[in-house]
Amino acid sequence: MAAQSLTVEFLPTDAVDGVRTEAQVHDVSLPDAVDGVPEVLENPHVDFPGTWRLVGEGVGGAHRYQRVERVADSNDTLAG
């Protein structure tokens, strides 16, 4: 399976409101089937496990992601 590379800036888990402190930039691999920049990354890098949400643009054109505890799915938003 072919893959494409995406340059990602990972904000530290103690970052508040997208303020960057000692962020780390890495290239992550995405399947070619992914079109554009994903809003959410699941376990994108061995050093950055978990769920990461796109929060803006980082240094040098990297895409800035911040870890989130949990991403709601459609079942979480339905009224019972």
N, C-alpha and C positions, 0 to 999 in steps of 0.2 A: 504494500500500500504506500503510495506516495505521500509526502508531507511537505508542508510549507513552514517557514520560520517566522515568528513574530517576536519583536523586541519588546520586552515587558519590564516595567519598573514596579517592583514590589515594595509597597510602603510597609514600614515596620508595624507590628501589631499595636504599638502604643501611639501611633499617629492619630491625631484628632482633627476632624473636619478636613481631611485631605492635605494637611500640612506635612510636607516631606521632611523627615529627619533620618538621615543615614539610610536612604532607600537603596536597594540593590537592583541592578539592571542585568537581566539575563535574556537569552534567546530561548523561546519555547517552541516545540514542534506542534503543529496542528495538521489534521488531515486535510488534503486538498479539497475535500467536499465542503469545508467550512468557508463561507463567503464573507469577507470583510473581517472586522474586529469583533470577537465575541463579547457580549455583555458580561458573561459569567464564565470563569474557568474553574474546573474541578481538578484538583491535584495537578497543577500545571508543571511543577518542577519538583525534583526529589527533595530539595531544601525548603520548599514552600508548599507543604501539603494543605489540603482543605479547600474551601470555596472562596474564590476571589472575585470581586465585582469591579468592573471598569468605573473609575472615578474621574478620569480626565487624561490630559496629555502630560507626559513627563519630560525629562531632560532629553534633548537630542532626538525628539520625535518618538520616543518610547511611549507605549501605552501604559498609563498608571493604573495599577490595581491595588485594592485594599481588601484584606481578609474580612469575611463576614462570618458570623456564627452560623447562620442558617438562611437559606433562600426559600421564601414561601412558594409553594406550588399552588395550583388551582384549587386543590382540596382545602387548603388553609384559608381561602378567601370566600368560600361558599357559606351563605347563611343557612342555618339548620332549622 
